[in-house]
Amino acid sequence: MGDTVASHVNPDRVMLAENTRKEVREALQSGSLKASIIPIGSIEQHNEHLALNTDIAMSTFISQQVALRLYPQVLVAPPCQVGYSPYHMARKGTLTLRKETLRAYIYDVAESLRAHGIRCVLVVNGHGGNGGILRGVFADWRHQLGITMDEASYWDQSTDADREGILQGYRDLRDGKLDTVARQTALNHAAEDETSLMMAAYPQRVRSFTMEEYDAADLDYANDLSPEVENYLRPFGREGWPKGGNNPENPRDRARQENAMLATAEKGEALLAIHVRNVAGKMQRMIDATEQGLPWPPAE
């Protein structure tokens, strides 16, 4: 299968909601449909230049590309668009779920898929805040649902060498060229990495920006926040995180914007190739284990 097949398949074909009941029924009856992906992400701030749906857009895009690569074995279920993002609530537009709401959505969708005969489900995550909420429950869910089930944050299996080979910011970090903690910790969220991915996959969701415009906005995410926002931030050490400590919030926000200036679509294409390959590899291993009646995760 792989890329040759994928190049001849309408991308909507692998989206569960774009199929009819007849098409899903026949795919299950023929045995060609073996698994499903549930994309999850977030609707949250991504600095001044990226759309709020960056995380769910990327996890859905990568899920679709994986399903095309493995066609016709996999359908992509409707995404869970909002994730767990309370620590971003100081920025306007961010939405957040409670942990139990996120878990409930995924469990209910997986249970529905299982009822139709799909025995292998991979949750593809696009937001760092979601991963830890899920990893601790999959052992119980696998037992309760009787299916092969796991989670993959799409960047999980990329290596330092992968990132350093593509992204200038990671080379600068390796070479000791980043002179502040803010710059050293500003390489993922809304920065060169994610901006490059969005430039490659969804250029219409990337806005032009300059550092002069950023500075002129005089943004402050550490002071004079509403009581409602304070309630969201308090569990994360609100007293010391945005204002004090060795990595205050405002300098880190600016460092992310600065690092995003290094992004290009070409870098995004190179990153996407790695992420799709890695997630597709995990999905195929899960399918193979399910078909062979082997436990998941494999015994080490």
ABEGO torsion letter per residue (X at the ends): XEAAAAAABBAAAABAAABBAAAAAAAAAAGABABBBBBBBBBBBBEAABBAAAAAAAAAAAAAAAAAAAOAABBBBBBBABBBAAAAAABBGBBBBBAAAAAAAAAAAAAAAAAAGBABBBBBBABAAAAAAAAAAAAAAAAAAGBBBBBBBAAAABBAAAAAAABAAAAAAAAGABABAAAAAAAABGBAAAAAAAAAABAAABBBBBAAAAAAAGBBAABGBBAAAAAAAAAAGAAAAAABEABBAAAAAAAAAAAAAABBAAAAAAAAAAAAAAAAAAAAAAAAAAAAGBBOBBBX
